Amino acid sequence: MAAWKGKTRGGLVGYKIFITTLKHLGLPFAYFLLRFVAFYFFVAAPASFRNVLHFYRKRLGWGIIGSVAAIYRNYFVFGQVILDNAPLTGQAQDCLQKVGLVQYKLIAANPAGQRTESVLNVNVTSPPEGGP
């Protein structure tokens, strides 16, 4: 398997298209657009496709149709994760304004009733001279 080189395939133009879409047309339209982008990567990334197909077919023992559908779904869900987090990329409006300790509590539960929680404390300091 080839090592990841740290290069993005979407580029700055693709990123700006999605950010503009998010700002002006909203997340539902960005998800609609993502269907075409996911299909593009489905077709235009043969090495990735081959490796993931091998995983589903040989390691998990899935059929060809289920494997191909899962690969497309993987690309689409990965794109959704990127879109869901795009507005939180360190813009000034995303910064906490109040100086002090902020506590985040994450609680997760499964259908069986098992529950776990995690607490994260963040110390917010004054912004540096010149702003964020």
C-alpha positions as a Markdown table, in Angstrom:
| # | Residue | x | y | z |
|---|---|---|---|---|
| 1 | Met | 0.0 | 0.0 | 0.0 |
| 2 | Ala | 1.3 | 3.5 | -0.9 |
| 3 | Ala | 2.2 | 5.8 | 1.9 |
| 4 | Trp | 0.1 | 9.0 | 2.2 |
| 5 | Lys | 2.0 | 12.0 | 0.9 |
| 6 | Gly | 0.0 | 14.6 | 2.7 |
| 7 | Lys | -1.4 | 16.2 | -0.5 |
| 8 | Thr | -5.0 | 17.2 | -0.9 |
| 9 | Arg | -6.8 | 16.4 | -4.1 |
| 10 | Gly | -9.5 | 19.0 | -3.8 |
| 11 | Gly | -7.2 | 22.0 | -3.7 |
| 12 | Leu | -7.9 | 25.5 | -2.7 |
| 13 | Val | -10.5 | 26.1 | -5.4 |
| 14 | Gly | -12.5 | 23.1 | -4.3 |
| 15 | Tyr | -12.3 | 24.2 | -0.7 |
| 16 | Lys | -13.4 | 27.7 | -1.6 |
| 17 | Ile | -16.4 | 26.3 | -3.6 |
| 18 | Phe | -17.6 | 24.4 | -0.6 |
| 19 | Ile | -17.1 | 27.2 | 1.9 |
| 20 | Thr | -19.0 | 29.6 | -0.4 |
| 21 | Thr | -21.7 | 27.0 | -0.8 |
| 22 | Leu | -22.0 | 26.6 | 2.9 |
| 23 | Lys | -22.2 | 30.4 | 3.5 |
| 24 | His | -24.7 | 31.2 | 0.8 |
| 25 | Leu | -26.7 | 28.0 | 0.1 |
| 26 | Gly | -26.4 | 26.1 | 3.4 |
| 27 | Leu | -25.4 | 22.6 | 4.5 |
| 28 | Pro | -28.2 | 20.7 | 2.7 |
| 29 | Phe | -27.1 | 22.0 | -0.7 |
| 30 | Ala | -23.5 | 21.3 | 0.2 |
| 31 | Tyr | -24.5 | 17.7 | 0.9 |
| 32 | Phe | -26.2 | 17.6 | -2.5 |
| 33 | Leu | -23.0 | 18.9 | -4.2 |
| 34 | Leu | -21.0 | 16.4 | -2.2 |
| 35 | Arg | -22.8 | 13.5 | -3.9 |
| 36 | Phe | -21.1 | 14.5 | -7.2 |
| 37 | Val | -17.7 | 15.1 | -5.6 |
| 38 | Ala | -17.8 | 11.7 | -3.8 |
| 39 | Phe | -18.6 | 10.1 | -7.2 |
| 40 | Tyr | -15.6 | 11.9 | -8.7 |
| 41 | Phe | -13.3 | 10.5 | -6.1 |
| 42 | Phe | -14.9 | 7.2 | -6.5 |
| 43 | Val | -13.9 | 7.2 | -10.2 |
| 44 | Ala | -10.7 | 9.4 | -10.1 |
| 45 | Ala | -8.9 | 7.7 | -7.2 |
| 46 | Pro | -8.2 | 4.2 | -8.6 |
| 47 | Ala | -5.4 | 3.3 | -6.2 |
| 48 | Ser | -7.5 | 4.2 | -3.2 |
| 49 | Phe | -10.5 | 2.4 | -4.6 |
| 50 | Arg | -8.4 | -0.8 | -5.3 |
| 51 | Asn | -7.0 | -0.9 | -1.7 |
| 52 | Val | -10.4 | -0.3 | 0.0 |
| 53 | Leu | -12.1 | -2.8 | -2.4 |
| 54 | His | -9.5 | -5.4 | -1.4 |
| 55 | Phe | -10.2 | -4.8 | 2.2 |
| 56 | Tyr | -14.0 | -5.3 | 1.8 |
| 57 | Arg | -13.7 | -8.2 | -0.6 |
| 58 | Lys | -10.8 | -10.2 | 0.9 |
| 59 | Arg | -10.7 | -9.2 | 4.6 |
| 60 | Leu | -14.4 | -8.8 | 5.3 |
| 61 | Gly | -15.6 | -11.3 | 2.6 |
| 62 | Trp | -18.3 | -8.9 | 1.2 |
| 63 | Gly | -19.7 | -9.2 | -2.3 |
| 64 | Ile | -18.8 | -6.9 | -5.1 |
| 65 | Ile | -22.0 | -4.8 | -5.0 |
| 66 | Gly | -21.9 | -4.3 | -1.3 |
| 67 | Ser | -18.2 | -3.5 | -1.4 |
| 68 | Val | -18.6 | -0.9 | -4.1 |
| 69 | Ala | -21.6 | 0.7 | -2.3 |
| 70 | Ala | -19.6 | 0.8 | 0.9 |
| 71 | Ile | -16.7 | 2.5 | -0.8 |
| 72 | Tyr | -18.9 | 5.3 | -2.2 |
| 73 | Arg | -20.6 | 5.6 | 1.2 |
| 74 | Asn | -17.1 | 6.0 | 2.8 |
| 75 | Tyr | -16.2 | 8.8 | 0.5 |
| 76 | Phe | -19.5 | 10.5 | 1.0 |
| 77 | Val | -19.4 | 10.2 | 4.8 |
| 78 | Phe | -15.8 | 11.4 | 4.9 |
| 79 | Gly | -16.9 | 14.5 | 2.9 |
| 80 | Gln | -19.8 | 15.1 | 5.4 |
| 81 | Val | -17.4 | 15.1 | 8.3 |
| 82 | Ile | -15.2 | 17.6 | 6.5 |
| 83 | Leu | -18.3 | 19.8 | 5.7 |
| 84 | Asp | -19.7 | 19.5 | 9.2 |
| 85 | Asn | -16.4 | 20.8 | 10.7 |
| 86 | Ala | -15.6 | 23.4 | 8.0 |
| 87 | Pro | -17.2 | 26.4 | 9.8 |
| 88 | Leu | -15.0 | 25.6 | 12.8 |
| 89 | Thr | -11.6 | 26.2 | 11.2 |
| 90 | Gly | -10.3 | 28.8 | 13.5 |
| 91 | Gln | -12.1 | 31.9 | 12.2 |
| 92 | Ala | -12.3 | 34.8 | 14.7 |
| 93 | Gln | -16.1 | 34.4 | 15.1 |
| 94 | Asp | -15.5 | 30.8 | 16.3 |
| 95 | Cys | -13.3 | 31.8 | 19.2 |
| 96 | Leu | -14.5 | 31.9 | 22.7 |
| 97 | Gln | -14.9 | 35.5 | 23.8 |
| 98 | Lys | -15.0 | 35.2 | 27.6 |
| 99 | Val | -11.7 | 34.8 | 29.4 |
| 100 | Gly | -11.6 | 32.0 | 32.0 |
| 101 | Leu | -12.1 | 28.2 | 32.3 |
| 102 | Val | -14.7 | 26.5 | 30.1 |
| 103 | Gln | -15.7 | 23.0 | 30.8 |
| 104 | Tyr | -17.0 | 20.7 | 28.0 |
| 105 | Lys | -18.8 | 17.5 | 29.0 |
| 106 | Leu | -19.4 | 14.7 | 26.4 |
| 107 | Ile | -21.9 | 12.0 | 27.4 |
| 108 | Ala | -22.4 | 9.0 | 25.2 |
| 109 | Ala | -24.9 | 6.2 | 25.6 |
| 110 | Asn | -25.8 | 3.2 | 23.6 |
| 111 | Pro | -29.2 | 1.5 | 23.1 |
| 112 | Ala | -28.4 | -1.0 | 25.9 |
| 113 | Gly | -28.2 | 1.8 | 28.4 |
| 114 | Gln | -24.4 | 1.7 | 28.9 |
| 115 | Arg | -23.1 | 5.2 | 29.4 |
| 116 | Thr | -19.8 | 6.9 | 29.4 |
| 117 | Glu | -18.7 | 10.5 | 29.9 |
| 118 | Ser | -15.6 | 12.6 | 29.4 |
| 119 | Val | -14.9 | 16.1 | 30.7 |
| 120 | Leu | -12.5 | 18.5 | 29.0 |
| 121 | Asn | -11.4 | 21.8 | 30.6 |
| 122 | Val | -10.2 | 24.6 | 28.4 |
| 123 | Asn | -8.5 | 27.7 | 29.7 |
| 124 | Val | -9.4 | 30.7 | 27.5 |
| 125 | Thr | -6.8 | 33.5 | 27.7 |
| 126 | Ser | -6.9 | 37.1 | 26.4 |
| 127 | Pro | -6.2 | 37.3 | 22.7 |
| 128 | Pro | -2.7 | 38.4 | 21.6 |
| 129 | Glu | -2.1 | 42.0 | 20.6 |
| 130 | Gly | -3.5 | 42.5 | 17.1 |
| 131 | Gly | -6.3 | 40.0 | 17.5 |
| 132 | Pro | -6.7 | 36.4 | 16.4 |
